Amino acid sequence: MSRSPDSSRVPAPLLVPAALGVAFLLLPLGGLLLRAPWSDLGAQLAAPGVGQALRLSLVSATLATLLSLLLGVPLAWVLARSRIRGRSVLRALVTVPLVLPPVVGGVALFLVLGRRGVLGGPLHDAFGVSIPFTTTAVVLAETFVAMPFLVVSVEGALRAADARFEDVAATLGADRWATFRRVTLPMVAPGVAAGAVLCWARALGEFGATITFAGNFPGTTQTMPLAVYLALQRDPEAAIVLSLVLLVVSLATLLLLRDRWLDRAVP
């Protein structure tokens, strides 16, 4: 059924707030571009700390996304398909990091995985393993903050997927694991990819939990957001350049993958 031309027009009362919303979101980015030291851009990018921070950010965000996929996809299936008691409570607990201040998340991770933490204490006493203030801590902090984005996206895709295909696979003799691998997962692949993109982008920009749980050590735990914060205190132009790098990486990720995956994930 075709839509009439009038149905796609934006109502006049919505135009002004919509325009204000666009301006509110885009003007800060425009200010960043206007104030950027373009003549000194090459020298700023060649600084030794920039490459280290960018490399650590890309690697840690990728590892956090892989860990989120390993843990988050099964968790999303449990939330969307299982009938376990307390599922709504579990969903609320899983999505708490979406609204929890990241610094609080960092404190919570420290209390659990620190040298005197609930799990970190026995690990350190038995094996001499210390997680805080290491690159591993960066990955864990980013995973804690970013994984709920993946879980929410995949759960939504699972709920929108037609469960009749899974029922047909079951009647043909496929067990639940085979049905998940061969039927369910291919159906929700766009949703998984969309969630992975959002998860990666969130991990790339993580700051609060990282600085609280992993610290800010160049070459080890200093990601790009932490480098921006440090540079802002001593060299504002360097902070602008680092912010531009993050902006370019984030935009490139969304532009390259959104048309291919995110739009396809929308039912």
Secondary structure, 3 states (H helix, E strand, C coil): CCCCHHHHCCCHHHHHHHHHHHHHHHHHHHHHHHCCCHHHHHHHHCCHHHHHHHHHHHHHHHHHHHHHHHHHHHHHHHHHHCCCCCHHHHHHHHCHHHHCCHHHHHHHHHHHHCCCCCCHHHHHHHHCCCCCCCHHHHHHHHHHHHHHHHHHHHHHHHHHCCCHHHHHHHHCCCCHHHHHHHHHHHHCHHHHHHHHHHHHHHHHCCCHHHHHHCCCCCCCCCCHHHHHHHHHHHCHHHHHHHHHHHHHHHHHHHHHHHHHHHHHHCC
